[in-house]
Amino acid sequence: MRARLAIARAMIHNPEILILDEPVNGLDPQGIRDMRALFKDLCDKHGKTILLSSHTLSEVEHIADTIGILVNGIVAKQTSMNEIKERYPNGLEDHYFEVIGGAPANVETDSCVSIYHTRIFGLNDCPQYVVFDH
């Protein structure tokens, strides 16, 4: 409810771009599905662009079309989510660690801390992407 309220408050001023930090963090599964539907509605029906950050790889897999991976601030790889699903049946984590050359020494491969994801929705003339940076 708080996440929806925060989005509603932001929409009062009818911005072209919404910046949302961890909008599904702490929500139950139904709440997450509701928020995904809200994001889609805001983009498809209202033409909004949403810049979304998340530390949850599985969430990124549900919303991203194209993914760019940054390594030390430089784009190391950009690819479609469909290609990742075909080449990496275990998901984004395998792809991410392949691009950066293996798991960093201080990160276990199943924890993926300090990975940042960004998603842009609704830009017709611009690729939609997710960015990881460690």
PLY file of the C-alpha trace (Angstrom):
ply
format ascii 1.0
element vertex 134
property float x
property float y
property float z
element edge 133
property int vertex1
property int vertex2
end_header
0.00 0.00 0.00
2.83 2.41 0.83
4.50 1.79 -2.53
1.27 2.54 -4.40
0.73 5.64 -2.28
4.26 6.87 -3.05
3.62 6.41 -6.78
0.26 8.18 -6.50
1.94 11.12 -4.74
4.57 11.28 -7.47
1.90 11.22 -10.18
0.13 14.30 -8.78
2.53 16.50 -10.74
2.14 14.36 -13.90
5.88 13.83 -14.47
7.18 12.37 -17.70
9.69 10.24 -15.78
9.19 8.40 -12.49
12.27 7.33 -10.54
11.47 4.42 -8.23
13.95 2.92 -5.79
13.19 -0.69 -4.82
9.42 -0.27 -5.37
8.61 -3.94 -4.73
10.95 -4.41 -1.79
9.08 -5.94 1.14
5.89 -6.67 -0.81
4.17 -10.04 -0.77
3.86 -11.97 -4.07
0.44 -10.48 -4.86
1.74 -6.98 -4.14
4.65 -7.56 -6.52
2.27 -8.72 -9.28
0.08 -5.67 -8.67
3.07 -3.32 -8.90
4.24 -4.93 -12.16
0.75 -4.41 -13.58
0.79 -0.80 -12.39
4.18 -0.18 -14.05
2.92 -1.66 -17.31
-0.24 0.45 -17.14
1.69 3.65 -16.44
3.95 2.98 -19.42
1.50 1.56 -21.94
-1.62 3.59 -21.21
-0.15 6.80 -19.80
3.13 7.01 -21.73
5.26 7.32 -18.60
8.94 6.49 -18.40
9.96 4.64 -15.25
13.52 4.44 -14.02
13.47 1.56 -11.56
16.23 0.31 -9.27
16.23 -3.17 -7.80
18.72 -5.48 -6.13
16.65 -8.54 -7.05
17.83 -10.32 -10.19
14.61 -12.33 -10.47
12.59 -9.11 -10.48
14.78 -7.68 -13.24
14.19 -10.81 -15.30
10.44 -10.12 -15.20
10.58 -6.50 -16.35
13.63 -6.00 -18.58
13.69 -6.10 -22.37
17.35 -5.28 -22.92
20.16 -5.41 -20.41
23.44 -3.53 -20.33
26.12 -4.57 -17.87
28.56 -1.98 -16.56
31.95 -3.01 -15.24
33.81 -0.21 -13.48
31.45 2.33 -15.07
31.95 1.09 -18.65
29.32 -0.80 -20.66
30.82 -4.28 -20.96
27.83 -5.97 -22.61
24.38 -5.11 -23.93
21.96 -7.83 -24.96
18.27 -8.70 -25.04
16.51 -10.49 -22.22
15.38 -13.12 -24.76
19.00 -13.91 -25.66
19.91 -14.26 -22.00
16.99 -16.64 -21.42
18.09 -18.77 -24.39
21.81 -18.83 -23.57
21.60 -18.84 -19.77
18.73 -21.03 -18.59
19.72 -20.38 -14.96
19.13 -16.65 -15.43
20.88 -13.33 -15.21
23.29 -14.23 -12.46
25.27 -16.60 -14.73
25.38 -13.99 -17.49
26.44 -11.22 -15.12
29.34 -13.19 -13.67
30.45 -14.33 -17.13
30.66 -10.72 -18.30
32.58 -9.49 -15.26
34.94 -12.48 -15.39
33.62 -14.49 -12.46
32.29 -13.58 -9.07
34.19 -10.81 -7.29
36.26 -12.16 -4.39
34.00 -10.53 -1.82
30.71 -11.67 -3.37
29.28 -15.17 -3.22
27.66 -16.16 -6.49
24.30 -16.68 -4.83
24.15 -13.37 -2.98
24.78 -10.79 -5.73
25.18 -7.86 -3.38
26.10 -4.42 -4.74
24.50 -5.02 -8.12
22.38 -2.13 -9.32
19.61 -2.49 -11.88
17.91 0.27 -13.80
14.97 -0.09 -16.18
13.60 2.51 -18.52
10.02 1.97 -19.69
8.07 3.70 -22.41
10.75 5.27 -24.60
9.79 4.50 -28.19
13.00 5.77 -29.78
15.42 4.59 -27.11
16.40 1.05 -26.08
14.89 -0.14 -22.85
17.57 -1.52 -20.62
18.78 -2.70 -17.26
22.23 -1.75 -16.02
24.28 -3.76 -13.53
27.29 -2.19 -11.86
29.44 -3.67 -9.12
0 1
1 2
2 3
3 4
4 5
5 6
6 7
7 8
8 9
9 10
10 11
11 12
12 13
13 14
14 15
15 16
16 17
17 18
18 19
19 20
20 21
21 22
22 23
23 24
24 25
25 26
26 27
27 28
28 29
29 30
30 31
31 32
32 33
33 34
34 35
35 36
36 37
37 38
38 39
39 40
40 41
41 42
42 43
43 44
44 45
45 46
46 47
47 48
48 49
49 50
50 51
51 52
52 53
53 54
54 55
55 56
56 57
57 58
58 59
59 60
60 61
61 62
62 63
63 64
64 65
65 66
66 67
67 68
68 69
69 70
70 71
71 72
72 73
73 74
74 75
75 76
76 77
77 78
78 79
79 80
80 81
81 82
82 83
83 84
84 85
85 86
86 87
87 88
88 89
89 90
90 91
91 92
92 93
93 94
94 95
95 96
96 97
97 98
98 99
99 100
100 101
101 102
102 103
103 104
104 105
105 106
106 107
107 108
108 109
109 110
110 111
111 112
112 113
113 114
114 115
115 116
116 117
117 118
118 119
119 120
120 121
121 122
122 123
123 124
124 125
125 126
126 127
127 128
128 129
129 130
130 131
131 132
132 133
